[in-house]
Amino acid sequence: MSLKNLPEDCRPREKLLAKGADSLTDAELLAIFLRTGVAGMNAIELAGYLLKDFGSLRGLMQANQTQFCQRKGLGSAKYAQLQAVLELSKRHLGETLSRDDGLTSPSHTARYLSAKLRDRPREAFLVLYLDNQHRPIRDEILFEGTINAANVYPREVVKRALDLGANAVILAHNHPSGIAEPSTADRHITARIADALALVDIRLLDHMVIGDGDVVSFAERGWI
């Protein structure tokens, strides 16, 4: 059945305007993004088919361009639109974090870092540089690959912090396994970076390990 033939309160766009985006199902939200269906399926039915095919909304959003474009009703234009939506979401979180009160809420910081790192297929080591009021100056991924003492260099973290005039930093890295529990190597490299930063009077505020839906904070555990 065409969406035009559905009752108005069942049409995704009208439902969103009347009740808010959080009232919509994953399929309804995706249907608004898709805009149109394909032969034999309206936009909601196509959205349901895609969610089942990819296993979840997250599975769809993690798909690479080849995987995405192989599915019915999708193509390069839709892939580009989806990547733009994801990037807008990350930048929105980044702007929220950059407000004067951004770091008064550790949950905002964790959400932002999780959005940046959670779905990366390889471990990535990110540094969030902060000014003297703990407002973000910039965040950068400095290292990629297995996080251990051999390929994360404290001197590079210190050098970049000095270049940016940072007074404090927050470290973060992801565990592609989805398990956020820090390893012995994670704790060792954190201690080395903290000691190196202390030599130039820059504080290490936290190291967050990003898993699948979970974030472990070194500061909350009393390790920093």
VENCORMO-V540417 format. One line per field, one symbol per residue. phi: phi as a letter, one per 20 degrees, with the letter a starting at -180 (. if undefined). A space follows every 50 residues. Layout:
phi=???
This chain:
phi=.fffefggfdegfffffecnffeefgffffffffmcecgnbfffffffff fffenaffgffeffffffffegndaffffffffffffffffffffffefg dgefdgffffffffffdgeffdfcddcdecefdmefeacbeeccofebff cddgffffgfffgemfdbbcebbddgfneegfeffffffffffffffffd ldeeeacddedenbcddfffemec
